[in-house]
Amino acid sequence: MNRIKQLRDELKMSQNDLGKKLNKTQQQISLYENGTNELDLDGYIILSKLFSCSIEYIAGKSDLRSPAFSDYASISSVLAKEAEGLSSIEVSEVLKFYKNLKNMIIKNNQ
């Protein structure tokens, strides 16, 4: 389960307030919080900046709230650990997601 509600509560935001940040309705935020609908990548990026934590943490895929990578070796070890038990198809999907995220970050920083 994702952590959107937990993080929103930490900032004492209503679903309406969060919806305004994401250009979504209160009903959409509720559906994201209870896992009925999945937030798109742009939404996760906005939440990551708003909550100052990783997308993986928000999505409930990692317990590392804000991993601090000092070098590429530590990134590799975290990715390797997160990929344990995934099929080759799932690893391929994760890599596609990573590449899309990387491209969006680069684009947003230009």
N, C-alpha and C positions, 0 to 999 in steps of 0.2 A: 504494500500500500504506500502511496506517496505521502509526503510530509507537508503538503500545501496548507492544510488547516492548522497544523501545529505551528508552522512558521508565521502564518497570518495572525494567529492568536498571540504569538510572541510580540508582534508589532502592534497589537491591540487594534487591528484593522477589521472592519466588517467585510462581508463578502461583496457588498456594493462598492466599498472603497477599493478593494483589490480588482474588482471588475473594471473600474474606471482606468486603472493602471494598465490593464491588459486589453482594454476596449472590448470587454465581454459583459454579459448580463450577470446578475446575481445568480440566476438559475444555472447558467453555464459554470460559474465558479463552484456551485454546489455539486454539479455533476463531475467536475474535475476532482474535487476533494474526496468524494466517495468512490472514485475509481470507475464510475460508469462511462465517462468519456476520458480520452487522453489529450492532454494539452499538446499543441504543436511546438515545434522547435523554437520558433520565435518567442512563444510564451515562456518556455523554459529559460531562455536567455534573459528575458526581462526579469523573471523571478530570481534568477541567479544573481543578477545585479542588485535587485531590491533587497533580497535576504542575505546578501554577501556569503553565499555558499555555492557549492558545486551543483550542477544539474543532476548528477548522479545521486547526490544526497536528497535533493528535492523529490526526485522520482522514487526514492526508497531503494535504490540499487546499491548504495554504499553507505557505510556508517561514518565515513570521513566527511565531516561537514565542510571543511575548507582545506583540502590538501595543499600543502606548500611544497612545491617541487623545486628542489635546489639544482637539479640537473636532470639530464635525459635518462640516466640510469634509474633514478627513483621513479620516473614516469613509467618506464618499462616494467619495473617490478610491480607497481600498482596495477598496471594493465594486465600483466600476466596473472596476477592473483585474481583479478576480477573475471578473467576469461576461463578460469578453471571450471571444467565440467561442461563447457559449451561445445556444441557440435561445430564442425567446420562451417556450416551454413550460418549458424548463429554468430560465429566470430566474424564472418564476412559481413553480416548485417551491422554488427558493432563498428567495424571499420568504416563502412559507408556512413553511418551516423557520425562518427568522429570526423571524417573528411568534410561532411556537410557543415558540422559545427565549426570546424577550423576555418572553412571558407567564409562562414557568416561572421565569425569574430574578426577575421582579417578585413572583410568588407566594412564592418561597423567601425573599425579603428582607422579607416582611411579618411 
